[in-house]
Amino acid sequence: MPDVAVVGFAQAPNVRSTPGTTNGVEMLVPIFAEVFERTGLSKEDIGFWCSGSSDYLAGRAFSFIAAVDAIGAFPPIHESHVEMDAAWALYEAWLKIRMGEVDTALVYGFGKSSAGQLRRVLTLQMDPYVVAPLWPDSVSIAGIQARLGLESGLWSEKDLAEVAARSRADAAGNPAAQLSGTVEVAELLDAPYFADPLRAHDIAPITDGAAVLVLASAERAADLVDSPAVITGIEHRVDSPALGVRDLTKSPSTAAAGRALDLDGVEVAELHAPFTHQELILREALGLGDQVRINPSGGVLTGNPMFSAGLARIGEAANRVLDGTARKTLAHATSGPVLQQNLVATLEVLS
């Protein structure tokens, strides 16, 4: 089966709110144009389109169909969709190319979190019989996870503040970031609690945004860009949705996905960690040492567009290979409550 490479990536600015519609067309049209310009492709050259979004988040039925307006009605396209982060749409597109059905694919994700009550919407992914009827929001559930780690001595509040400070400093070089700038750890620790033990800086901001990524077979990719980012491994695993049957201070599904891949030599890792303590969980699960640079883009703590943030982690990791600053990178995406579902991919220079 042919290898698959990333040849283009773009994302809309991560913003607190946008006047655009919930189908994301206004965010998607400019970034489609951007990746087409970078790769020299046009929409007629794309063999398969796949998107990730949520009708629950949009508050309307078939919002993903409405988003196809960003592509155009003609010529007809071969299209699919996943009701989750577009990183899983990428997995579907990756399979299409691996199976030899197409040699190019475009993957996109979008979400307008400002349109409704995000924390309440995310409750709908909880166990519908025992947990969801209590309406615990996503931040409160993550707060329980953080408290468990604090009480067991796995991390401290200072550890969490250091993650937040580093993320905002790194985001200064990312034009898409929603939050950036230098902030002192001591200043963060003086901030009031938002949901004890979490402070505002421990929580990814509510963000509107979109991302798009172009895939090609390795043979086709060599004609499109100088240094394609080949996806040398991709795995995803799932933990139980029942919170009481798993140790929330660990991520077995991330560890299992990582064990299925060759992580030796990874220089950069983009981790989809919507809370500061979750970055620490993911680093431990993947065995990432101090030699690996974590989230040089700033990560989702500086901008967390629902349903495109995981895809953007893959795009950011790919960009490090595309621009020649790294030879091997890792990308991670998560979906579901407190790291329930996890996807891990490695990207390398085409040899």
C-alpha positions in Angstrom: 0.0 0.0 0.0 1.3 3.5 -0.8 2.7 5.7 1.9 0.7 8.9 2.7 2.2 12.3 3.3 1.0 15.7 4.4 1.7 18.3 1.7 -0.3 21.3 3.0 -1.8 22.8 6.2 -3.6 26.0 7.1 -5.8 27.1 9.9 -8.1 30.1 10.5 -7.3 32.5 13.3 -8.3 31.1 16.7 -10.8 33.7 18.1 -13.2 33.9 21.0 -16.1 34.4 18.7 -16.7 35.0 15.0 -19.7 36.6 13.2 -19.7 33.8 10.7 -22.4 31.1 10.5 -22.1 27.8 12.4 -21.5 25.9 9.2 -18.0 27.4 9.1 -18.0 28.5 5.4 -16.6 31.9 6.2 -13.7 30.3 8.0 -13.1 27.6 5.5 -13.0 29.5 2.2 -9.8 31.4 2.9 -7.9 28.5 4.2 -8.9 26.3 1.3 -7.5 28.9 -1.0 -4.3 29.0 1.1 -3.5 25.3 0.9 -4.4 25.3 -2.8 -1.9 28.1 -3.4 0.8 26.4 -1.4 0.4 23.0 -3.1 -0.5 24.2 -6.6 -3.6 22.0 -6.5 -7.2 23.0 -7.2 -10.4 21.5 -6.0 -10.6 19.4 -9.2 -7.4 17.7 -8.2 -8.7 16.4 -4.8 -9.8 12.8 -5.0 -11.6 12.7 -1.6 -12.9 15.2 0.9 -13.5 14.4 4.6 -14.6 16.7 7.4 -15.0 16.7 11.2 -17.6 18.8 13.0 -20.6 18.5 15.3 -24.3 19.3 14.6 -24.8 19.5 18.4 -22.2 22.2 18.6 -23.6 24.0 15.6 -27.2 23.7 16.9 -28.5 22.7 13.5 -29.0 19.5 11.5 -26.6 18.6 8.7 -24.3 21.6 9.3 -21.5 19.5 7.7 -23.5 19.4 4.5 -24.0 23.2 4.6 -20.2 23.5 5.0 -19.8 21.9 1.5 -20.8 25.4 0.2 -17.2 26.3 0.9 -16.1 23.8 -1.7 -18.7 24.6 -4.3 -21.5 22.7 -6.1 -19.5 21.8 -9.2 -17.7 19.6 -10.0 -19.3 16.9 -7.9 -17.1 15.6 -5.1 -16.4 12.3 -3.2 -17.1 13.4 0.4 -17.4 11.9 3.9 -17.7 13.2 7.5 -17.1 12.2 11.1 -19.0 13.6 14.1 -15.9 14.3 16.1 -12.5 16.0 15.7 -11.2 16.1 12.2 -8.1 14.1 13.2 -10.4 11.1 12.8 -11.5 12.4 9.4 -7.8 12.4 8.5 -7.6 8.7 9.5 -10.4 7.9 7.1 -8.7 9.9 4.3 -5.4 8.2 5.1 -7.1 4.8 4.6 -8.6 5.9 1.3 -5.2 6.7 -0.1 -3.6 3.6 1.5 -6.2 1.4 -0.2 -5.3 3.0 -3.6 -8.8 4.5 -4.2 -7.4 8.0 -4.6 -4.0 9.7 -4.5 -5.1 13.0 -2.9 -7.4 14.0 -0.1 -8.4 17.2 1.7 -9.4 17.0 5.3 -11.0 19.9 7.2 -12.6 20.6 10.6 -14.5 23.5 12.0 -16.4 24.6 15.0 -18.1 27.7 16.4 -18.0 27.1 20.1 -19.2 30.6 20.9 -22.6 29.8 19.3 -23.9 28.0 22.4 -23.0 26.7 25.9 -19.9 24.6 25.1 -19.4 23.1 28.5 -23.1 22.0 28.6 -22.9 20.6 25.0 -19.9 18.5 26.0 -21.9 16.9 28.8 -23.9 15.1 26.0 -20.9 12.8 25.3 -21.0 11.4 28.9 -22.7 8.1 29.9 -26.4 8.9 29.2 -27.7 6.7 32.0 -25.6 7.5 35.1 -23.5 10.6 34.4 -25.1 12.9 31.8 -28.4 13.3 33.8 -26.4 15.0 36.5 -25.1 17.5 34.0 -21.4 17.7 35.1 -19.7 20.0 32.7 -16.3 19.3 31.0 -14.3 21.6 33.2 -15.7 20.1 36.4 -14.9 16.6 35.3 -11.3 17.7 34.4 -11.1 19.3 37.8 -11.8 16.0 39.4 -9.0 14.5 37.3 -6.6 17.3 38.3 -7.5 16.8 42.0 -6.8 13.1 41.8 -3.3 13.8 40.4 -2.6 16.5 43.0 -3.7 14.3 45.9 -1.6 11.4 44.7 1.5 13.5 44.3 1.8 13.1 40.5 1.9 16.8 39.9 1.7 20.1 41.7 -0.1 23.4 41.0 3.3 24.8 40.1 3.8 22.1 37.5 0.5 23.1 35.9 1.3 26.8 35.9 4.7 26.0 34.2 2.8 24.2 31.4 0.6 27.3 30.9 3.4 29.8 31.0 5.5 27.8 28.5 2.5 27.4 26.2 1.7 31.1 26.1 5.3 32.0 25.5 5.6 29.5 22.6 2.4 30.8 21.1 3.9 34.2 20.5 5.3 32.9 17.2 2.0 31.4 16.1 -0.2 34.0 14.2 -3.3 31.7 14.7 -3.0 31.6 18.5 -5.8 33.2 20.6 -3.7 33.7 23.7 0.1 34.4 23.8 2.7 36.4 25.6 5.1 36.1 28.5 3.6 35.5 31.9 5.3 34.6 35.2 4.6 31.3 37.0 4.2 33.1 40.3 1.6 35.4 38.7 -0.4 32.5 37.5 -0.3 30.8 40.9 -1.8 34.0 42.4 -4.8 33.9 40.1 -8.1 32.8 41.6 -9.6 29.3 41.1 -12.1 28.9 38.3 -13.1 25.3 39.2 -10.9 24.2 42.1 -8.1 23.1 41.6 -8.1 24.6 38.1 -7.5 28.2 37.4 -8.4 30.0 34.1 -4.9 29.4 32.7 -5.3 25.6 33.2 -8.2 25.5 30.9 -8.2 25.8 27.1 -10.2 28.9 26.0 -13.5 28.7 24.2 -12.5 29.2 20.6 -14.0 29.5 17.1 -11.8 28.2 14.3 -11.1 25.8 11.5 -8.2 23.9 10.0 -7.5 22.2 6.7 -4.9 19.6 5.7 -4.0 18.1 2.3 -2.8 14.5 2.0 -1.2 12.8 -1.0 0.3 9.5 -1.8 4.1 9.6 -1.3 4.6 9.4 -5.1 2.3 12.3 -5.8 3.6 14.3 -2.8 7.1 14.3 -4.1 5.8 16.4 -7.1 3.9 18.8 -4.9 6.4 19.9 -2.1 10.1 19.7 -1.5 9.9 17.8 1.8 6.6 15.9 2.3 5.7 14.9 5.9 5.1 11.1 5.5 2.7 9.6 8.1 4.9 6.7 9.1 2.4 5.5 11.8 -1.1 6.3 13.0 -3.1 4.5 15.7 -6.1 5.3 17.8 -7.5 3.6 20.9 -10.5 4.1 23.2 -10.9 3.9 27.0 -14.1 3.2 28.8 -16.6 6.1 28.9 -17.5 5.1 32.4 -15.4 7.4 34.5 -15.4 5.2 37.6 -13.8 2.2 35.9 -10.5 3.8 34.9 -7.7 5.6 36.6 -8.2 9.2 35.4 -4.6 10.1 36.2 -3.4 7.9 33.4 -4.3 7.4 29.7 -4.1 3.7 28.8 -5.5 4.3 25.3 -2.7 6.9 24.5 -0.1 4.5 25.9 -1.4 1.6 23.8 -1.5 3.8 20.6 2.1 4.9 21.3 3.3 1.4 21.8 2.0 0.4 18.4 4.3 3.1 16.8 8.0 3.7 16.6 8.6 6.8 18.8 12.4 6.6 18.8 13.9 9.8 17.5 10.8 12.0 17.9 12.0 15.6 18.1 8.7 17.6 18.4 5.4 16.5 19.8 2.1 18.4 19.4 -0.2 17.1 22.1 -4.0 17.8 22.2 -4.2 18.7 25.9 -7.2 21.0 26.7 -6.1 21.2 30.4 -2.6 21.7 31.8 -2.5 18.5 33.8 -3.5 16.5 30.7 -0.3 17.4 29.0 1.6 15.8 31.9 -0.6 12.7 31.6 0.1 12.4 27.8 3.8 13.0 28.2 3.9 10.1 30.7 1.8 7.8 28.5 3.9 8.4 25.5 7.3 8.3 27.3 8.3 11.7 26.0 11.5 12.9 27.7 13.0 16.3 28.1 14.7 16.1 24.7 11.3 16.3 23.0 10.0 19.8 22.4 6.3 19.9 23.4 3.7 22.1 21.7 6.0 24.7 20.0 2.8 26.1 18.5 1.5 26.9 22.0 -1.0 24.0 21.8 -4.7 24.1 22.6 -4.2 26.0 25.8 -3.7 29.1 23.6 -6.6 28.3 21.2 -8.9 25.3 21.2 -11.3 25.3 18.2 -13.5 22.3 18.8 -13.4 19.6 16.1 -10.3 21.1 14.4 -7.9 21.4 17.3 -6.8 17.7 17.0 -6.3 18.0 13.2 -4.3 21.2 13.8 -1.9 19.3 16.0 -1.2 17.0 13.1 -0.8 20.0 10.8 1.5 21.7 13.2 3.6 18.6 13.6 3.7 18.2 9.8 4.8 21.8 9.3 8.0 21.0 11.3 8.9 18.4 8.7 7.7 20.5 5.8 9.8 23.4 6.8 12.9 21.3 7.6 13.1 22.1 11.3 12.6 18.5 12.4 13.0 15.1 10.8 10.5 13.2 13.0 7.5 14.5 14.8 4.6 13.2 16.8 1.0 14.4 16.8 -1.8 13.5 19.2 -5.6 14.2 19.2 -8.2 13.5 21.8 -12.0 13.3 21.8 -14.5 12.5 24.6 -14.3 13.3 28.3 -11.0 13.5 30.1 -8.9 11.8 27.4 -11.3 9.0 26.6 -10.3 8.5 22.9 -6.8 9.2 21.6 -5.1 9.2 18.3 -1.3 9.3 17.8 0.6 9.7 14.6 4.3 10.0 13.6 5.5 12.1 10.7 8.9 11.9 9.1 10.9 13.2 6.2 10.3 11.3 2.9 13.4 9.1 2.4 
